[in-house]
């Protein structure tokens, strides 16, 4: 799980989570939000059941946590095991070799999504608080 910390006490994690959801929903992603005390989790997923079967689905979870002095954002990638299983089936059974390609595409898509989400969050944070800079999370966050 990759984590970034934004030093600013003025960031609104509810707005960050909602803006992230709205942006990805407009791009065809399925989204859901779960929140509890000082923490919001947003799940993003693109691709239906067929894409999941072929190892091409992309999904991840973004967690926003209000901490002393700022906001910690963690991006956790999901669905890596399905890509490995589909790729292994393609390797083991010669008629299924094309599955290695779809699993590879899915893995690439997944990795690109995590990087893209952090870039989007950087922009959303900058809209709320132009002086907030991303950095590594402090050890207590």
C-alpha positions as CSV (number, residue, x, y, z in Angstrom):
1,X,0.0,0.0,0.0
2,X,1.4,3.4,-1.0
3,X,0.9,6.3,1.3
4,X,1.2,10.1,0.9
5,X,0.9,12.8,3.5
6,X,-0.4,16.3,2.8
7,X,0.6,18.8,5.5
8,X,-2.4,21.1,5.9
9,X,-5.0,21.4,8.6
10,X,-7.4,23.0,6.1
11,X,-8.1,19.9,3.9
12,X,-11.6,18.5,4.0
13,X,-11.4,14.8,3.5
14,X,-15.1,14.5,2.8
15,X,-14.7,16.9,-0.2
16,X,-11.6,15.1,-1.4
17,X,-13.3,11.7,-1.3
18,X,-16.5,13.0,-3.0
19,X,-14.5,14.8,-5.7
20,X,-12.4,11.7,-6.4
21,X,-15.6,9.5,-6.6
22,X,-17.3,12.0,-9.0
23,X,-14.3,12.2,-11.3
24,X,-13.9,8.4,-11.6
25,X,-17.6,7.8,-11.8
26,X,-17.7,10.2,-14.8
27,X,-15.0,8.0,-16.4
28,X,-17.1,4.8,-16.1
29,X,-15.8,3.5,-12.8
30,X,-18.0,1.9,-10.2
31,X,-17.4,3.6,-6.9
32,X,-18.4,3.3,-3.3
33,X,-17.6,5.2,-0.1
34,X,-17.3,4.0,3.5
35,X,-16.6,6.3,6.3
36,X,-16.0,6.3,10.1
37,X,-14.3,8.5,12.7
38,X,-11.8,10.7,10.8
39,X,-11.3,8.2,8.0
40,X,-13.0,7.7,4.6
41,X,-12.4,4.8,2.2
42,X,-13.2,5.1,-1.5
43,X,-13.3,2.0,-3.7
44,X,-12.9,2.3,-7.4
45,X,-13.4,-0.5,-9.9
46,X,-13.5,-0.6,-13.7
47,X,-14.5,-3.7,-15.6
48,X,-17.3,-6.1,-15.3
49,X,-17.4,-9.9,-14.7
50,X,-16.0,-10.8,-18.1
51,X,-13.0,-8.6,-17.6
52,X,-12.5,-10.0,-14.1
53,X,-12.6,-13.5,-15.5
54,X,-9.9,-12.5,-18.1
55,X,-7.8,-10.8,-15.5
56,X,-8.3,-7.3,-17.0
57,X,-10.4,-5.7,-14.2
58,X,-8.8,-2.8,-12.3
59,X,-9.8,-2.0,-8.7
60,X,-8.3,-0.2,-5.8
61,X,-9.1,1.3,-2.5
62,X,-8.2,4.9,-1.4
63,X,-8.2,5.7,2.3
64,X,-8.2,9.3,3.5
65,X,-7.4,9.8,7.2
66,X,-7.4,13.1,9.0
67,X,-4.4,13.3,11.3
68,X,-2.6,15.9,13.4
69,X,-1.2,18.4,11.0
70,X,-2.6,17.0,7.8
71,X,-4.2,14.2,5.8
72,X,-2.7,10.8,5.1
73,X,-3.9,9.1,1.8
74,X,-3.2,5.5,1.2
75,X,-3.8,3.7,-2.1
76,X,-4.1,-0.1,-1.9
77,X,-4.2,-2.1,-5.1
78,X,-6.8,-4.9,-5.3
79,X,-7.3,-7.9,-7.6
80,X,-3.6,-8.9,-8.2
81,X,-4.3,-12.5,-7.4
82,X,-6.9,-12.9,-10.2
83,X,-4.3,-11.6,-12.7
84,X,-1.7,-14.1,-11.5
85,X,-4.3,-17.0,-11.6
86,X,-5.4,-16.1,-15.1
87,X,-1.8,-15.8,-16.3
88,X,-0.9,-19.1,-14.7
89,X,-3.8,-20.9,-16.4
90,X,-2.7,-19.4,-19.7
91,X,0.8,-20.7,-19.1
92,X,-0.2,-24.2,-18.0
93,X,-2.8,-24.9,-20.7
94,X,-1.6,-24.1,-24.2
95,X,-5.0,-23.3,-25.7
96,X,-5.4,-20.6,-23.0
97,X,-2.2,-18.8,-23.9
98,X,-4.1,-15.6,-24.9
99,X,-5.0,-15.3,-21.2
100,X,-1.4,-14.5,-20.4
101,X,-1.8,-11.4,-22.6
102,X,-5.1,-10.3,-21.0
103,X,-3.6,-10.9,-17.5
104,X,-0.5,-8.8,-18.4
105,X,-2.7,-6.0,-19.7
106,X,-4.8,-6.1,-16.5
107,X,-1.6,-5.9,-14.4
108,X,-0.4,-2.9,-16.4
109,X,-3.8,-1.3,-16.1
110,X,-3.8,-1.8,-12.4
111,X,-0.4,-0.3,-11.8
112,X,-1.2,2.7,-14.0
113,X,-4.4,3.3,-12.1
114,X,-2.7,3.6,-8.7
115,X,-0.2,6.2,-10.1
116,X,-3.0,8.1,-11.9
117,X,-5.1,8.2,-8.7
118,X,-2.2,9.8,-6.7
119,X,-1.8,12.4,-9.5
120,X,-5.5,13.2,-9.3
121,X,-5.5,13.4,-5.5
122,X,-2.5,15.8,-5.8
123,X,-4.6,18.0,-8.0
124,X,-7.7,17.8,-5.7
125,X,-5.6,18.7,-2.7
126,X,-4.0,21.7,-4.6
127,X,-7.5,22.9,-5.4
128,X,-8.5,23.0,-1.8
129,X,-5.1,24.2,-0.4
130,X,-2.6,25.5,-2.9
131,X,0.2,25.5,-0.4
132,X,-0.2,21.8,0.7
133,X,2.6,19.7,-0.6
134,X,2.6,15.9,-0.8
135,X,5.3,13.9,1.0
136,X,5.9,10.7,2.8
137,X,3.6,9.9,5.7
138,X,5.0,10.5,9.1
139,X,5.5,7.4,11.1
140,X,2.6,8.1,13.5
141,X,0.1,8.6,10.6
